[in-house]
Amino acid sequence: MPGLKLEPKQPYPISIKQQPITVEHEPYVPKPINKLLDAGTARATLAVSKESPNGTIEDDYAAKNQHRTVIQQHVTYWDRDNDGVIWPYDTYIGCRDYGWGVILSLIAAGIINMGLSYPTVRGIIPDPFFRIYVDRLYKAKHGSDSMTYDNQGRFRPQQFEDIFAKYDRGNKGGLDAGDVYIFWKEQRMVFDFFGWTACALEWIATYLLIWPEDGVMKKEDVRGIYDGSIFYKHTEETKRKRAKGAKHGQTTSPGLIAQAKKVL
């Protein structure tokens, strides 16, 4: 049919030349032989991709978190005592362990807890200590984002794959700052000012958390942000760097010093 692009063995179009934006940003279409099954079905406990169809298997991370939804896994790292409540101090300590400086950690703790506390409380009275309640984190979901989390906190593989299928210009295997800007601009919903702001802050935080040396946030690193596994991995790397630095008479490793200079 003229003007339509049909995927092999698929009787429906995914783009039409009469609407160029559909050609420019085509969605993820599973291949005939694909380890990622049922990409359109949300996973309650697994953040999966075509590269990692079983989720994060390192250190049995997925197996150890089968009692948590993916959105809960996303923040479990910050719940330092595993009591289901994240205090601002928990967030601050998590940022410090991750390798961030005092000022950046304080800013992050303030933004995160003030932004996420109220939606997760029971009732209408705000929490005076800005605590985040992990079991109700799904209530903090907002619009104008990728919609990778559904409204109950599950992980939606199709929406995750769409991020990279549509916005990874040049098939780099990840997103650079320009890709993220285009994604953010095109995901904005009308008059959703809170969602616009929250989405922007989340991707800025994602970039700072991953801090790619080549400027490209790799797809699997972004997936690790969604299920929280990258926080544990990076924290262990930070501890090793600090131990190595202390062994050589340094309080901070050279890599962290270089990173701090970039951030500041």
C-alpha positions as CSV (number, residue, x, y, z in Angstrom):
1,M,0.0,0.0,0.0
2,P,1.5,3.4,-0.9
3,G,2.6,5.6,1.9
4,L,2.5,2.7,4.5
5,K,5.4,0.9,6.1
6,L,4.5,-2.6,7.0
7,E,6.7,-4.7,9.2
8,P,7.5,-8.2,7.9
9,K,4.6,-10.6,8.6
10,Q,2.7,-7.8,10.3
11,P,-0.5,-6.7,8.6
12,Y,-0.6,-3.3,10.1
13,P,1.4,-0.1,9.4
14,I,3.7,1.5,12.0
15,S,4.2,4.7,10.1
16,I,2.9,6.7,7.2
17,K,4.7,9.2,5.1
18,Q,1.8,11.6,5.2
19,Q,2.6,12.1,8.9
20,P,6.4,12.3,9.0
21,I,6.6,12.2,12.8
22,T,5.5,8.6,12.7
23,V,8.3,7.8,10.3
24,E,10.9,9.7,12.4
25,H,9.9,8.0,15.6
26,E,8.9,4.4,14.9
27,P,7.9,2.2,17.9
28,Y,9.6,-1.0,18.9
29,V,8.5,-4.0,16.9
30,P,9.5,-7.5,18.2
31,K,11.4,-9.6,15.7
32,P,10.1,-13.1,14.7
33,I,12.7,-14.7,16.9
34,N,12.8,-12.7,20.1
35,K,13.7,-13.7,23.7
36,L,11.5,-10.9,25.1
37,L,8.0,-12.5,25.2
38,D,4.8,-10.5,25.3
39,A,6.4,-7.0,25.3
40,G,3.0,-5.4,25.6
41,T,2.3,-7.2,28.9
42,A,3.4,-5.4,32.1
43,R,5.7,-7.2,34.5
44,A,4.9,-6.9,38.2
45,T,8.4,-7.8,39.5
46,L,10.8,-7.8,36.5
47,A,12.3,-4.9,34.5
48,V,13.0,-6.6,31.2
49,S,14.3,-5.7,27.8
50,K,15.1,-7.6,24.6
51,E,18.7,-7.7,25.9
52,S,17.7,-8.8,29.4
53,P,14.5,-10.8,29.0
54,N,14.7,-12.2,32.5
55,G,15.5,-8.9,34.2
56,T,18.6,-8.3,36.3
57,I,20.1,-11.6,37.1
58,E,23.4,-10.5,38.5
59,D,23.7,-11.4,42.2
60,D,20.2,-12.9,41.9
61,Y,18.7,-9.4,42.0
62,A,15.5,-10.3,40.3
63,A,15.0,-13.5,42.3
64,K,15.5,-11.6,45.6
65,N,12.9,-9.0,44.7
66,Q,9.9,-11.1,43.7
67,H,8.0,-9.7,46.6
68,R,8.3,-6.1,45.3
69,T,6.9,-4.4,42.3
70,V,9.4,-2.8,39.9
71,I,8.5,0.7,41.1
72,Q,9.2,-0.4,44.7
73,Q,12.5,-1.9,43.6
74,H,13.3,1.5,42.0
75,V,13.6,3.0,45.5
76,T,14.5,0.1,47.8
77,Y,18.1,1.2,47.8
78,W,17.1,4.4,49.6
79,D,15.2,2.5,52.2
80,R,18.3,2.0,54.3
81,D,16.7,-0.1,57.1
82,N,14.1,-1.8,54.9
83,D,11.1,-0.6,57.0
84,G,9.2,0.6,54.0
85,V,9.7,4.3,54.9
86,I,12.2,6.6,53.3
87,W,13.2,9.6,55.4
88,P,15.0,12.6,53.8
89,Y,18.1,11.4,55.8
90,D,17.8,8.0,54.1
91,T,17.9,9.7,50.7
92,Y,20.8,11.8,51.7
93,I,22.9,8.9,53.0
94,G,22.0,6.9,49.8
95,C,23.3,9.8,47.7
96,R,26.5,10.1,49.7
97,D,27.1,6.3,49.5
98,Y,26.5,6.5,45.8
99,G,29.4,9.0,45.5
100,W,27.7,12.4,45.4
101,G,28.9,15.4,47.4
102,V,27.3,16.9,50.4
103,I,25.6,19.8,48.6
104,L,24.2,17.7,45.7
105,S,23.0,15.0,48.1
106,L,21.2,17.6,50.2
107,I,19.5,19.1,47.1
108,A,18.5,15.6,45.9
109,A,17.1,14.6,49.3
110,G,15.0,17.8,49.4
111,I,13.6,17.5,45.9
112,I,12.9,13.8,46.1
113,N,11.3,13.7,49.5
114,M,9.3,16.9,49.1
115,G,8.1,15.8,45.7
116,L,7.2,12.2,46.5
117,S,6.1,12.3,50.1
118,Y,2.6,13.6,49.8
119,P,1.3,11.3,47.1
120,T,2.3,8.3,49.1
121,V,0.7,9.2,52.5
122,R,-2.6,7.7,53.6
123,G,-5.3,10.4,53.9
124,I,-5.0,14.1,53.1
125,I,-2.7,15.3,55.9
126,P,0.9,15.8,54.6
127,D,3.7,14.0,56.4
128,P,5.5,16.7,58.4
129,F,8.8,14.8,58.0
130,F,8.4,14.4,54.2
131,R,8.7,10.6,54.5
132,I,8.1,8.4,51.4
133,Y,6.0,5.3,51.9
134,V,7.3,2.6,49.6
135,D,4.1,0.5,49.5
136,R,2.2,3.4,48.0
137,L,4.9,4.7,45.7
138,Y,2.7,3.9,42.7
139,K,0.5,6.9,43.7
140,A,3.4,9.2,42.9
141,K,3.3,8.3,39.1
142,H,2.8,11.4,36.9
143,G,2.1,12.2,33.3
144,S,4.3,13.4,30.5
145,D,6.8,10.6,30.9
146,S,7.6,7.4,29.1
147,M,4.7,5.5,30.8
148,T,7.1,2.6,31.4
149,Y,5.6,2.2,34.9
150,D,1.9,1.5,34.8
151,N,-0.5,2.9,37.3
152,Q,0.1,0.0,39.7
153,G,3.9,0.2,39.6
154,R,4.5,-2.6,37.0
155,F,7.1,-2.4,34.3
156,R,5.9,-2.1,30.7
157,P,8.5,-3.5,28.3
158,Q,7.0,-2.1,25.2
159,Q,7.1,1.5,26.5
160,F,10.7,1.0,27.7
161,E,11.8,-0.3,24.3
162,D,9.9,2.5,22.6
163,I,12.1,5.1,24.3
164,F,15.2,3.8,22.5
165,A,13.5,2.7,19.3
166,K,12.1,6.2,18.8
167,Y,14.7,8.5,20.3
168,D,18.1,6.7,20.0
169,R,19.3,8.7,17.0
170,G,22.0,6.8,15.1
171,N,21.4,3.5,17.0
172,K,24.1,4.3,19.6
173,G,22.7,1.8,22.1
174,G,21.6,4.6,24.4
175,L,20.5,8.2,24.7
176,D,22.6,11.4,24.7
177,A,21.4,14.7,26.1
178,G,19.9,15.7,22.7
179,D,17.9,12.5,22.5
180,V,16.5,13.0,26.0
181,Y,15.5,16.6,25.1
182,I,13.6,15.5,22.1
183,F,12.0,12.7,24.1
184,W,11.0,15.1,26.9
185,K,9.6,17.6,24.4
186,E,7.5,15.0,22.6
187,Q,6.2,13.3,25.7
188,R,4.7,16.5,27.2
189,M,1.0,16.4,27.7
190,V,-1.1,19.5,27.4
191,F,-1.1,21.8,30.5
192,D,0.7,19.1,32.5
193,F,3.2,21.5,34.0
194,F,4.0,19.2,37.0
195,G,4.6,16.3,34.7
196,W,6.8,18.3,32.4
197,T,8.9,19.4,35.4
198,A,9.0,16.0,37.1
199,C,10.0,14.3,33.9
200,A,12.8,16.8,33.2
201,L,14.2,16.4,36.8
202,E,14.0,12.6,36.6
203,W,16.1,12.5,33.4
204,I,18.6,15.0,34.8
205,A,18.9,12.9,37.8
206,T,19.3,9.8,35.6
207,Y,22.1,11.4,33.7
208,L,23.9,12.4,36.9
209,L,23.4,8.9,38.4
210,I,24.8,7.2,35.3
211,W,27.3,10.0,34.3
212,P,28.4,8.4,31.1
213,E,31.9,9.2,30.0
214,D,31.0,9.3,26.4
215,G,27.8,11.3,27.0
216,V,25.5,8.3,26.1
217,M,23.4,6.7,28.7
218,K,23.4,3.0,27.8
219,K,20.1,1.3,27.5
220,E,20.9,-1.4,30.1
221,D,22.1,1.3,32.6
222,V,18.8,3.1,32.2
223,R,17.0,-0.2,32.8
224,G,19.0,-0.6,35.9
225,I,17.7,2.8,37.1
226,Y,14.1,1.5,36.6
227,D,14.6,-1.5,38.8
228,G,17.1,0.1,41.1
229,S,19.9,-2.5,40.5
230,I,22.3,0.1,39.2
231,F,22.3,1.9,42.6
232,Y,23.8,-1.1,44.4
233,K,26.3,-1.8,41.6
234,H,27.5,1.7,41.5
235,T,27.7,2.0,45.3
236,E,30.0,-1.0,45.4
237,E,32.2,0.5,42.7
238,T,32.3,3.8,44.7
239,K,33.4,1.9,47.9
240,R,36.1,0.1,46.0
241,K,37.4,3.4,44.6
242,R,37.3,5.0,48.0
243,A,39.2,2.1,49.6
244,K,41.8,2.2,46.8
245,G,42.1,6.0,47.3
246,A,42.5,5.6,51.1
247,K,45.1,2.9,50.6
248,H,47.2,5.4,48.6
249,G,46.6,8.2,51.1
250,Q,43.7,9.9,49.3
251,T,40.3,10.5,50.9
252,T,38.6,10.6,47.5
253,S,39.4,8.6,44.5
254,P,40.7,10.4,41.4
255,G,37.7,9.3,39.4
256,L,35.3,10.8,41.9
257,I,37.2,14.0,42.0
258,A,37.0,14.2,38.2
259,Q,33.3,13.5,38.4
260,A,32.7,16.1,41.0
261,K,34.5,18.7,38.9
262,K,32.1,17.9,36.0
263,V,29.0,18.1,38.2
264,L,30.1,21.3,39.9
